[in-house]
Amino acid sequence: MPSADNTSQDTANRSAEQTNEPYTKPIEIRTLDSNAPMRWLRKGIDDFKISPMLSLFYGSMYTILGLVMIATTYQNPIYVYGLVTIFYLVGPIIAVGLYCMSRHIEAGVKPTFGQGCTALCYNPVGIVSFAIIVGMLVVFWTIIAATIIALVFSNVTITDNLYETILANKDLLPFAGLLAAIGLVFAVISFSISVISIPLMTHRKVDVVTAIISSVRVVKQNPGVMLSWGIIIVTVMFLGFAFAFIGIAVALPVIGHATWHAYREVIIDHEKIMTADKCDIEAFPFFKGKI
């Protein structure tokens, strides 16, 4: 008769083997209630409290990147708006490690830094493909913003205070509105394709097209809830930016953890897929003893 340890090991092996195969079943989406966004935010805060130092580590990397970008463009304050937009576009990708942390916390496993690596290795093609798509959005946004800036500001001297420049030149107000509107369009597109894409690809072995379509379906099926969730994300991130990017070290981890719980609630999951730490090790032997 096989021992309990062998049975447990066999179960882990089957789970790991299953998760290494492409996930081909239809992605089922749940209709959410209006309280869902605040529920996700509370769970995100709870995850942050469980592992604050590791969460702050991920958030601090984002903060350092932001401070470097601001330092290199402080003489051209008009570019700060573009940088903030780019941060909103690439945020879901940077938060991969946070999704993995919340997945392990949910499974009752202590999160570690190495687990973020397993998330990237689990579905590298999908995640890299999504990063390329978001990168293209960033490039398109940069080109459009730079073109508008070049056309509008060709004969205008930009002072150190962007708001004073715009208010002193009333003709620039329509430009500011146009730039904001275009940035909003890119933000909506990015949000729609990424609201659950990365968590889905780090949890199930789906391709990038399936992940993006599923994410758009979530927004289409729950427009009011997703609008509320988007407003919460913008508000929390804005508060982080308001403190010279320092607040991002807290804001990004909270939103990253909350996004994992949003994914878990909106996707109907009929089976347990890669939630135990031992499954990570069985699926990726390279990390055995390192996570």
Beta strands, then each sheet from edge to edge (+ up, - down):
end
